Amino acid sequence: MEAKLHPYQRYSATWIEEHPYCALLLDMGLGKTLSTLTALHELMKDFELIDKTLVIAPLKVAIETWPAELKKWDAFHDFTFSVITGKPEKRLAALDRTADLYIINRENVVWLAELYKKRWPFKTVVIDELSSFKSSKSKRFKALRKVRPLMDRVIGLTGTPAPNTLMDLWPQIYLLDSGERLCKTITTFRNRYFYPASSSGHIVYSWALKPGAEDEIYNAIADICVSMKAKDYLELPQRVNQTVSVVLKPKERQQYHELEKSLVLELNGAEVMAANAAVLSNKLLQMANGAIYDDDHKVQRIHDAKLDALEQIIEEANGQPVLIFYQYKHDLDRIKQRLPLAHQLQTGDVQKWNHGEIPIMLAHPQSSGHGLNLQQGGHIIVWFSLTWSLEYYQQANARLDRQGQTKPVTVYHLVAKDTLDEKVMDVLQSKAAGQDNLLNAVKAQIKNVRRELNG
């Protein structure tokens, strides 16, 4: 197939060619992969400015999306590539092959950096989903940071560079410019642009932007980052968001409430830190879905209200394919038990889905939310389990709501009434997801329960 770039894609490709290190902060569906491959092809084959290149991507994207794009377009048929995944011996064999592009999943970055160390051979590196390197404490960031001086070109791609806080930008930009724009260390960056919003002594629980800091940060990186929004460039079919309120029966609601109170009491009046707030939130959301793991990691069923609502949506879809996002293993098991035709997304299923061979597909947002093009196979999404992460939420929805979609996309959210589900929806709708919101929502929930317990 002939690759005909849209003007914004041609602009993106030229941006990469003209900047030794840069980022494309492009909304989902704007064709970051095609733009990047065009730039790499021209730099390598036409201008002969680069040689073998490393592409780092989420596992499914490394295995499916990049190879599929390379095979799809006629312009890249002279590009050779090798996918570095699997067991160590398989990875080593893939590295031994002569290729233009070496594609590796991000989980193997530490292994690769330790393998080569100062002999790092990739002068050009593409980091697909740059936001997965947003933690300065992660092993993958630290590994890449060590070999960054051995790279000449670094290209970062993401649609969600700072889904939670602008603090997330520092590690990502550092991998591009080695700290030239946003300081050499995360501490310096934090002290320059943020102040402690919540603290106790020397312990800071959360940070907030100083006045004017947001503009300063954006101005500092503007010369190496290009940002585009899909709504400004694409004419997509209308997307409809539907909240399906799921009502628990009185007995089920009482059981949820009793479990909620017992979980709150376990905190014994301790300060609600991020760790125990996340644990409590995790259990409450499981309960809202209808089941919970007990201390022996056995599944305790609470209700089937969400399963009933999901089954009704499937019936109303009248045979149209449905993509369901779940969060917990017991969600997956219970859905498959209720809906025998439901199929869990596996490697190689993208083509089957797009050909209409999978009527109901189950996917986890963290493992399927990046890079998979599913828009040809359906236009109905159901969130059986909700997520606090705006990044995972947006990326997951963009599997269907993206360029190439020909029908209006409907996104259903199953929300258990009078549970933590409602607070998660409020956070997602306010476009401000993240740890601070999780913490605040759970604190408010705890405060309400304790007030009730104290009469």
C-alpha positions in Angstrom: 0.0 0.0 0.0 1.2 3.5 -0.8 1.9 5.7 2.2 0.2 9.0 1.6 1.1 11.2 4.6 -1.3 13.9 5.8 0.2 17.4 6.1 0.5 17.0 9.9 2.3 13.7 9.5 4.7 15.2 7.0 5.4 18.0 9.5 6.0 15.4 12.2 8.5 13.5 10.0 10.4 16.6 9.1 10.5 17.6 12.8 12.2 14.3 13.6 14.7 14.8 10.8 15.6 18.3 11.8 16.0 17.6 15.5 18.6 15.1 16.8 16.5 14.6 19.9 12.8 15.4 20.1 9.4 14.3 21.1 6.1 13.9 19.2 3.4 14.6 21.8 0.6 13.5 19.4 -2.9 12.4 20.4 -3.9 8.8 19.8 -4.8 8.2 16.1 -2.6 10.8 14.5 -0.2 8.2 13.1 3.0 8.6 15.1 4.4 5.3 13.9 4.0 6.1 10.2 5.5 9.6 10.7 8.4 8.1 12.6 9.1 5.4 10.0 9.0 7.9 7.2 11.6 10.0 9.0 13.8 7.0 9.8 13.6 5.7 6.3 14.6 9.1 4.8 17.4 9.6 7.4 18.8 6.1 6.7 18.1 5.3 3.1 18.0 8.7 1.4 20.3 10.9 3.5 22.5 8.1 5.0 22.7 10.0 8.3 21.9 7.1 10.6 22.4 3.3 10.6 20.8 0.6 12.7 18.1 1.9 15.0 16.6 0.6 18.2 12.8 0.9 18.8 11.6 0.5 22.4 7.9 -0.2 22.7 5.2 -1.9 24.9 5.3 -5.6 24.3 2.2 -6.0 22.1 3.2 -2.9 20.1 6.7 -4.3 19.6 5.4 -7.6 18.5 2.4 -6.5 16.4 2.2 -2.8 15.6 5.7 -1.9 14.4 6.1 -5.1 12.2 2.6 -4.6 10.8 3.3 -1.0 9.8 6.6 -2.0 8.2 4.8 -4.7 6.2 1.8 -2.5 5.3 3.5 0.3 3.5 5.3 -0.1 0.2 7.8 2.6 1.1 9.3 0.5 3.9 9.8 -2.8 2.1 13.5 -2.3 1.9 13.6 -1.9 5.7 14.8 -5.0 7.5 13.9 -5.5 11.1 14.4 -7.9 14.0 12.1 -8.2 17.0 14.0 -8.8 20.3 11.5 -10.5 22.6 11.1 -13.8 24.4 13.7 -15.9 26.3 17.4 -14.7 26.5 18.6 -17.1 23.8 15.9 -15.9 21.4 16.8 -12.2 22.2 20.5 -12.8 21.6 19.7 -14.5 18.2 17.6 -11.5 17.2 20.4 -9.1 18.1 22.8 -11.2 16.0 20.7 -10.7 12.8 21.7 -7.9 10.5 18.8 -5.4 10.4 17.9 -1.7 10.0 15.5 -1.7 12.9 15.8 -3.6 16.1 12.5 -3.6 18.0 12.5 -4.5 21.7 9.8 -4.4 24.5 10.4 -1.9 27.3 10.7 -4.7 29.9 13.9 -5.9 28.3 15.6 -2.4 28.3 17.5 -3.2 31.5 18.7 -6.5 30.1 19.9 -4.8 26.9 21.7 -2.0 28.7 23.5 -4.4 31.0 24.4 -6.6 28.0 26.2 -3.9 26.1 27.1 -1.3 28.8 29.7 1.0 27.2 29.6 -0.9 24.0 26.0 0.3 23.3 25.7 0.0 19.5 22.5 2.0 18.8 23.2 5.6 17.9 19.5 6.2 17.1 16.8 5.2 19.6 13.0 5.6 19.3 11.0 5.3 22.5 7.5 4.5 21.7 5.2 5.5 24.6 7.8 7.7 26.2 5.4 8.2 29.1 6.2 4.7 30.3 9.6 6.1 31.4 8.0 8.8 33.5 9.3 7.4 36.8 12.8 8.5 37.6 13.0 5.6 40.1 12.2 2.9 37.6 14.9 0.5 36.6 14.2 1.0 32.9 14.8 4.8 33.2 18.0 4.3 35.1 19.3 1.8 32.6 18.5 4.0 29.6 20.0 7.0 31.5 23.4 5.3 31.7 23.6 4.6 28.0 22.1 7.9 26.9 25.5 9.6 26.4 26.2 6.9 23.7 23.2 7.9 21.6 23.2 10.6 18.9 19.5 10.7 18.2 16.6 10.0 20.5 12.9 10.2 19.4 10.2 10.1 22.0 6.6 9.3 21.1 3.5 9.6 23.3 0.0 10.9 23.4 0.0 11.4 27.2 3.3 12.9 28.4 2.0 14.0 31.8 -1.3 12.2 32.6 -1.0 12.7 36.3 1.3 15.7 37.0 4.0 17.7 35.2 6.5 16.0 37.5 6.2 13.1 35.1 7.9 15.2 32.4 11.3 15.3 33.9 12.5 11.7 33.3 11.1 11.8 29.8 12.7 15.0 28.7 16.0 14.0 30.4 16.2 11.0 28.1 16.0 13.4 25.2 18.3 16.2 26.2 20.3 14.8 29.2 18.9 17.4 31.5 19.6 20.5 29.4 16.1 22.0 29.6 14.5 20.7 32.8 17.6 20.4 35.1 20.1 17.7 35.6 18.2 16.1 38.6 14.6 15.5 39.6 15.3 17.2 42.9 16.5 20.4 41.2 13.5 20.3 38.8 11.1 19.8 41.6 12.5 22.6 43.8 12.5 25.0 40.9 8.9 24.5 39.7 7.0 23.0 42.6 6.3 23.6 46.3 5.1 21.1 49.0 1.3 21.1 49.0 1.0 18.5 51.7 3.8 17.7 54.2 4.7 16.6 57.7 8.1 17.7 58.8 10.6 16.6 56.2 8.1 14.2 54.5 6.3 15.7 51.5 3.1 13.8 50.5 2.3 15.9 47.4 3.7 18.7 45.3 1.9 21.6 43.5 3.1 23.9 40.8 4.5 27.3 41.7 2.7 30.3 40.0 3.7 30.6 36.4 5.7 27.3 36.5 3.5 25.5 34.0 4.2 28.0 31.3 7.9 28.1 32.1 8.1 24.3 31.8 6.3 24.3 28.4 8.4 27.1 27.1 11.6 25.3 28.2 10.8 22.2 26.1 9.0 23.9 23.2 12.0 23.8 20.9 12.2 20.0 20.9 8.6 18.9 21.4 5.7 19.2 18.9 2.2 18.7 20.2 -1.0 18.0 18.3 -4.6 17.2 19.2 -6.6 14.8 17.2 -9.7 17.1 17.3 -7.7 19.7 15.4 -6.7 17.4 12.5 -9.1 14.5 12.3 -12.8 14.3 11.5 -13.8 11.3 13.6 -17.3 9.9 14.0 -19.0 11.1 17.1 -18.1 9.4 20.4 -20.9 8.9 23.0 -20.1 8.3 26.7 -22.7 6.4 28.6 -22.8 5.8 32.4 -24.8 2.7 33.3 -25.8 3.0 36.9 -25.7 -0.4 38.5 -27.8 -0.8 41.7 -27.0 -3.3 44.3 -29.7 -5.2 46.1 -30.2 -4.2 49.8 -28.4 -7.3 51.0 -25.5 -6.8 48.6 -25.3 -3.1 49.4 -25.2 -3.9 53.2 -22.4 -6.4 52.5 -20.4 -3.8 50.6 -20.9 -1.3 53.3 -19.9 -3.7 56.1 -16.7 -4.6 54.2 -16.0 -1.0 53.6 -16.3 -0.2 57.3 -14.1 -3.2 58.3 -11.4 -2.1 55.8 -11.5 1.4 57.2 -11.2 0.1 60.8 -8.1 -1.8 59.8 -6.3 1.5 59.4 -6.7 2.1 63.1 -6.7 5.9 62.8 -3.3 5.9 61.0 -2.4 8.7 58.5 -3.8 7.8 55.1 -0.7 7.5 53.0 -0.6 6.7 49.2 0.2 3.0 49.9 -2.6 2.1 52.2 -5.0 4.4 50.3 -4.2 2.5 47.1 -4.8 -0.8 48.9 -8.1 0.3 50.3 -9.2 1.8 46.9 -8.2 -1.5 45.2 -10.4 -3.5 47.5 -13.4 -1.2 47.4 -13.3 -1.2 43.6 -13.1 -5.0 43.5 -16.2 -5.0 45.7 -18.0 -2.6 43.4 -17.3 -5.0 40.6 -18.9 -7.9 42.5 -16.1 -9.9 44.1 -13.0 -9.6 46.3 -9.9 -11.5 47.1 -9.8 -12.6 50.8 -6.6 -13.0 52.9 -6.0 -16.4 51.4 -6.4 -14.9 47.9 -9.6 -16.8 47.3 -12.4 -15.1 45.5 -15.4 -14.1 47.6 -18.5 -13.3 45.5 -20.5 -10.2 46.6 -22.9 -9.5 43.7 -23.6 -10.1 40.0 -25.1 -6.7 39.3 -22.4 -5.6 36.9 -22.5 -9.0 35.1 -26.3 -8.5 34.6 -25.7 -5.0 33.2 -22.9 -6.2 30.9 -25.1 -9.1 29.6 -27.9 -6.6 28.8 -25.5 -4.4 26.8 -24.2 -7.5 24.9 -27.8 -8.4 24.0 -28.7 -4.9 22.9 -25.5 -4.9 20.7 -27.4 -7.6 18.7 -24.3 -9.3 17.4 -22.1 -6.3 17.0 -18.5 -6.8 18.4 -17.9 -5.5 21.9 -14.6 -4.6 23.5 -14.6 -5.0 27.3 -12.0 -3.6 29.7 -11.5 -5.4 33.0 -9.1 -4.8 35.9 -8.9 -7.9 38.1 -8.4 -11.6 37.4 -11.7 -12.5 39.1 -13.4 -10.0 36.8 -12.0 -11.8 33.8 -13.0 -15.2 35.1 -16.5 -14.2 36.1 -17.1 -12.5 32.7 -15.9 -15.5 30.8 -18.2 -17.8 32.9 -21.2 -15.5 32.2 -20.3 -14.9 28.5 -18.8 -18.1 27.0 -18.1 -16.3 23.7 -15.9 -13.8 25.4 -12.3 -14.1 24.3 -9.3 -12.6 26.2 -7.0 -10.5 24.0 -3.9 -12.5 23.0 -0.9 -11.8 20.8 -2.0 -12.2 17.2 -5.7 -11.4 17.9 -5.7 -7.9 16.4 -6.2 -9.2 12.8 -8.9 -11.6 13.9 -10.8 -8.8 15.8 -10.5 -6.4 12.8 -11.8 -9.2 10.5 -14.9 -9.7 12.7 -13.8 -13.1 14.0 -14.1 -12.2 17.7 -17.5 -11.1 18.8 -16.6 -10.2 22.4 -13.0 -9.3 23.4 -11.7 -8.9 26.9 -8.7 -6.6 27.4 -6.7 -5.2 30.3 -6.1 -1.5 29.8 -2.5 -1.6 31.0 -1.5 -4.3 28.6 -3.6 -3.3 25.6 -3.9 0.4 25.9 -1.0 1.4 23.6 -0.5 1.1 19.9 -3.1 -1.5 19.0 -5.3 -0.6 16.0 -8.7 -2.2 16.7 -10.9 0.4 15.0 -11.8 -1.8 12.1 -13.3 -4.5 14.3 -15.9 -2.6 16.3 -17.2 0.6 17.8 -18.6 -0.5 21.3 -16.5 -0.3 24.5 -17.6 -1.4 27.9 -15.6 -0.5 31.1 -16.6 -3.3 33.4 -13.8 -2.2 35.8 -12.9 1.5 36.2 -9.3 2.8 36.4 -7.9 5.9 38.3 -5.4 6.4 35.5 -6.4 8.9 32.9 -3.5 7.7 30.7 -4.8 4.1 30.6 -8.4 5.3 30.2 -7.6 7.6 27.2 -5.3 5.1 25.6 -7.7 2.2 25.9 -10.6 4.1 24.4 -8.4 5.2 21.6 -8.1 1.6 20.4 -11.5 2.1 18.7 -11.9 5.9 18.8 -9.1 6.7 16.3 -8.4 7.4 12.7 -10.0 4.8 10.4 -13.1 4.4 12.6 -16.2 4.7 10.4 -18.9 4.5 13.0 -19.8 6.5 16.1 -18.0 5.0 19.2 -20.1 4.3 22.2 -18.2 3.9 25.6 -20.2 2.4 28.4 -19.1 2.7 32.0 -20.6 0.3 34.5 -20.8 2.3 37.8 -22.0 0.7 41.0 -24.2 3.2 42.7 -23.1 4.5 46.1 -19.6 2.9 45.8 -16.1 4.2 45.0 -16.9 3.7 41.3 -18.8 7.0 41.4 -15.7 8.9 42.7 -13.5 7.3 40.0 -15.9 8.5 37.3 -15.9 12.0 38.8 -12.1 12.0 38.6 -12.0 10.8 35.0 -14.6 13.3 33.9 -12.7 16.1 35.4 -9.7 15.1 33.4 -7.5 15.1 36.5 -6.6 11.5 37.3 -3.7 10.4 39.5 -2.5 9.6 42.9 -3.5 12.9 44.5 -7.1 12.3 43.4 -7.1 8.7 44.5 -5.7 9.8 47.9 -8.3 12.6 48.3 -11.2 10.5 47.2 -10.3 7.6 49.6 -9.7 10.0 52.4 -13.1 11.5 51.9 -14.6 8.0 51.9 -12.8 7.1 55.1 -13.9 10.3 56.8 -17.6 9.6 55.9 -17.4 6.0 57.2 -15.6 7.1 60.4 -18.2 9.8 61.0 -20.9 7.1 60.6 -19.2 4.8 63.0 -18.8 7.5 65.6 -22.5 8.3 65.4 
